[in-house]
Amino acid sequence: MLESFFALFLNNKAYTQAFPAHWPEMPFLRNFTDEVQNDMKKMNGKMMKTMLGMMLALMLVLMSACGGNAGTGNEPGNTAEATNAGQVSQTDEPAETAEATVYPLTVKDDSGTELTFEQAPSKVVTLVPSETEAIFAIGSGEQVVGVDENSNYPEEAASKAKVGDMTTNIEAVAALNPDLVLASVTMNTDAIAKLRELNIPVYASEPKTYDAVIAKIEVLGDIMNKNAEAAEVAEHMRAVRQQVTDAVKDAEKKKVYLEFSPGWTVGSGTFLDELISMAGGTNISASKPDWYEVSAEEVVAQNPQIIIYPDFGEEPSPIVTGIESRPGWDVIDAVKNKQMFAVTNDPLVRVGPRLADGLLELAKVIHPDLVK
């Protein structure tokens, strides 16, 4: 009967994990008790006492074992792999315990390059402001040893060594001896190639959607062993998106024209185009992809209800001055009705955690009555 008990107990994984908290509710345990009672009726008193003692001892051993072996997620053999930006798999580790990164960790960046980390990087250099903001947001600011000249957020970035502006100073980066450089695929193409020639690890990203930005932040959290912090940033970004989309879901789409550089607009396939849609607008420039020089006649023909431009801190705004001087633009509804709005520049053009702030600001401009 003891062999039957072992087989039944050890083959009921759900029960062994829950035992002893829910043992009174276990049908197999009640059946086992009935069997014991029937067999004991056939035994003499001495034998009954001996068997009962054995049974109690066995149950105490099993209860102790079950209570202390629920699985910690730190067992040998666990591995974590990010096969591309935003896709991280933790094998053999329950999701509820996947708080620490398991090294070695292999990730593939948006340039298609694989990087393997034996431990969390201790010296990080960022080549663009979006990566600076992302690495600080997940709580790894202390590991940052160098940033580009344009990294103005958060304030702590100002105290870091500078490694160039749009043109990276390769010697300055190498002198910092980083074990991770964060870069933009398109903005840092030359620097990425040169740094990789020096065997300096470069993680290059190029997120084109809101979700891709979130995914990048989560991968950085995995690389830096800051998973909980990265998850908090990602959750905030998702919450803001939900807040905005819920607020404008039944609203009429407004025609929006963006001019983020004098004479230039942004089309389809970009995160700014996506943000306009999320915020309850329709991008009148979506007929063409990426950034492109505007056709003054086409904008007049599209007749946007709202014009949005960045606040560069200049008065008057060079973009507004240009708009007001263009022939025929005085008939556009947005111009006639004084529906031209400046928005904070950096959060809307940096593919980092503050993109959520940019989305919220866009939504307040497009639907001020719905988004507070």
N, C-alpha and C positions, 0 to 999 in steps of 0.2 A: 504493500500500500504506500510506503514511503517513496518508492520509485515512481508510482503513479502521481504522487503529489509533486515531486520534482519536475516531472515532465509537464504537468499541467501548469505549474507555477512559472517555470522558465519560458514556456512557449506563449505566455500571455504578456507581451511586452507592455501593453497599455496598463495592465494591472500592476506590473512590477514598478513602473514609473510612478504610478499614483499611490501605491502602497507605502506607508500604512495609512495615509490620510483618509482613503475611501474604502478601507477593507471591509467594513460592515455591509457595504452595498454589493459585494462581489458574489454573484450567483455560484461560481465554482467553489468559493470558500464555504458557502452554506451547504452545498452538496457534500463537500469533503467532511464537514462536521457531522452530518447525518450518517455518513459511512463509518466514521470513527465510533459513533455511539452504538451502531448496530453490531460492529465487531467487538466492542468492549463488553457487550452483554454476554458474549460467548467466552470471555476470559475470566480467570479467577482474579481475586482482588489484588494479589501481588503483581500479577502480570499486567493488570490494568494500570496500576500505579507506575510501573516501569515504562509502559508505552506512553502514558500521559506525559511523564517527565521528558521522554525523548521528543515527543511532539512539541511541547512547549519550548524546549531548547532550540529545536530546529526553526520554529517560527520566529523566535527572537533573533536568531542569526540572520534569517532571510530579511526580516524587517529592518535590521540594522544595515544590511548591505544595500537594500533598495533605497533606503533613505539617504545614503551617502554616495550614490553612483548614478546620478541623473544625467551626467555628461556636462563637461565644462566648455567644450569647444576648443580646448587647448591640447587635445590628444595629438600624438605624433602623426605626421602624414597629412595634416591639413594643408591645403594650398589655396592661394587666392590669385586669380588671374583676371586682368582687364584686357579683353581681346581687341577692343577698340574704344575710342572715347565714349564714355557713358555706358559701357557694358562691362560690368564687373561681376564675376561669378566667384562665390565662396563655396568650394567643394567640401563635402563631408562636415560642414559646420552649420548647425541650426541657425536660422535667420535671427532668432531672438538673442543669440549669444555672439553674433558677428559684429563685435564692437571694435576689436583690435585687428589691424592688418596682419596677415600671415605672410611672412617673407620666406623665400624670395618671391617677389611679385613681378609679373610681366605685364606690361601695358603696350598698347599700340596707339600711337598718336594720329592726328588727322593728316599727317604727311605719309602715313603708312609705315612708319618706322617703329620697330619694337624696342622697348627699353626694359631691362630687368634690374630691379632694386633688391639688394641683399638686406637693406635696412632703410629706415626713414632717412631721407637726405638731411644733412645738417647745415649745408651752405647752399642757399638758393639765390639765383640772380634772375630778375625779370627784365624783359626787353621792351614791354609795352605796358601802358597803365592798366589795362583790363586784367592782366595777369598779376600785377601788383595788388590790385584790389581783391582779387580772388584769393590769393595766398594769405593775405592779412585777414580776410573774412573768416577763414577756417581756423584761425588761431595759430598760424605758423609765422607770424611776423618776426619772431626772434631768430628764425632760421634765415631770414632774408639778409644778404650781405651786400647786395647791389641792385639798383633800379635804374630805369631810363630817366632822362631829364624831365619828361612830361608826366611822371608819376607824382601827382599832387594829392592823392587820397589813398589811405588816411593820412593824418598829419605825421604819423610816425615815419612815413616813407621819406620825409624830408631829411632825416638824419642818416639815411643810407648812402653808401658810396654811389656815385653816378657813373654810368657806363656808356654815355652817349645819348643822342636823341633818336631821330629816325635812322641815323647812321650809327651803328653800334661800334664802340671802341673795343675791338677784339682783344687787344693787349690788356685793357683794363679788366675785362671779364676774366681772362685767363689768370691774371694776377690774383684774383680773389679765390682761385682754386675751388670753384663750385662743384658740387656733385649733382646739381640739377639746374638747368637754365630753362625758363618758361618763355615761349616766344609765339609769335603769330606767323602762320604759314606764309601769308602773302606779304605782310609788312616787314618781315625779317628774313626774307629768302636767302640773301647773300650771307648774312651773319650765321644763319643756321648751318649752311654748308661749311663755312670756315671753322665754326666751333666743333662740328662733328669731325672734321679733319684732324683736330687737336684731341680727339677722343673725349670731348666734354659732352656729357649727356644733355640732350636738348629735347624737351617735350613741346612739340609745336601743335597748336590748336587752331581751328578755323570754324567755330560754330556759326551756323547761319540761321538758327531758329532759337526761340526761347527755351525749348526743351533741351537743345544741344548745349546751351549755356549751363543749364542745371546739371546736365550729365558731366560736363567738363569739371564743374566744381566738385561733384561726387567722386570723380576719378582722382582729382588732386587730394581730396580727403583720404582716399585709399593709399595713395603714394606716400603721403606725409604721416600716415597713421593718425589722422584726425577725422575719423569717420563720423563720430557723433556730432562734431562741430559742423562738418560739411552737410550732414543730414538736416541740421537745424536751418542752415542757410537755404538749402534746397526746399525745405518745407515752407519757409517764409515766402520764397518766390512763387511757389505753387499756390499758396494761400492768397497772395495778392492777385494773381491771375484769376483765381476763382471769384474773388470779390468783384473784380472788374467785369468779367464775362457774365456773372449773375446779374449785375446791375444794368447792363446794356442789352441783355439778350432779346428783349422785346422792343427795343428802340429802333427807329428808322435809321438806316445807315446814312451818314452825312458824307458828302464828297469833300475830300481833304487833299490839299496840295502841300508837300513838304519841300522846303528849300534850306538845306543845311550847309550850303556853301554858295556864295553868290553865283547865280546862273546854273546851279547844278541841283538835281533832284535824285530821288532814289526809287527804283522800280521793283519789280517782282523778284522773288528768290532771295530776299534779304530779310533780316530780322526786323528792320524798321517797317517794311511793308506788312509783315505779320503783326507787329504791334498795333498799327493803325486798325487793322481788321479786328483784333482782340478788343480794342478800345471803342468799337462801335462805329468805325468809319470805313470809307472806301478810298483807297489810294488812286487818285486819277492818273498817276504815272505808271501804273502796274502793267501797261501794255508792253513795256520794254523791261529787260532784266538789269539788275545791278544799278550802279550809279551812272548817270549820263547827263549831258548838257541839255538844258530845257529848250523846247520849242515854244517861244512866246505865243505864237498863234494857236498851238495845240492847247495850252493852258487856258487861253481865252475861250476856245471852243468847248472845253470840258466844264468851264464855269464852276470852280470849286466854291463851296459854301464857307470853308474855313481854310486859312493859310497858316501854317505853323513854321516857325523858324527858330534857330537857337539864340540864346542870350549870350553874346560874347562880351558883355560888359561895356559895350561902346554905345555912345549916344551922339548922333542918331545911328541906328543899326545900319550897316552897309547893305544888308539884305533888303530892309524896308526901303531904303533910299533907292535901290535898284528897281524894286517892284513899282514904286510910285512914279518912276521916270519912264517906264516902258510904255510905248504907245499902245493904246487900246485896252490896257489893263484896268482902267478906271471903270469899265463896265462889268468887271467880275463881281459877283455877289459878295465874296469875302472882302473885297476892297471897298465896295459901296457901303456895305453894312458894318464896316470897321470890325470885321471878324478875323483879324490878324493877331496871332498870339506868339509871344516869345516863351520858350521852354528852356529849362536847365540843360545845357549842352552835354556835359560829361556822362550822366547816367544813360542817355539815349544813344550814345555812339560807342560806348565801351561794353564789350560782351562779358560783363562781370556781374556780380551780385546786385549792383544798383540798377540793373536793367528793370527790376521790379519797380523801383521808384520812378523810372522813366515811363513805364507803362501806366502807372497810376496818374502821373501828371498829364499824359496824353489824354487819358479817359476824362479827366476833369475839364480839359479844354474842349473836347469834342462833345461831351454830354455833362455839362456842369450841373444840370438839374437832377441827374441820376447818380453821379459819383461824387461823394463828399470827401 
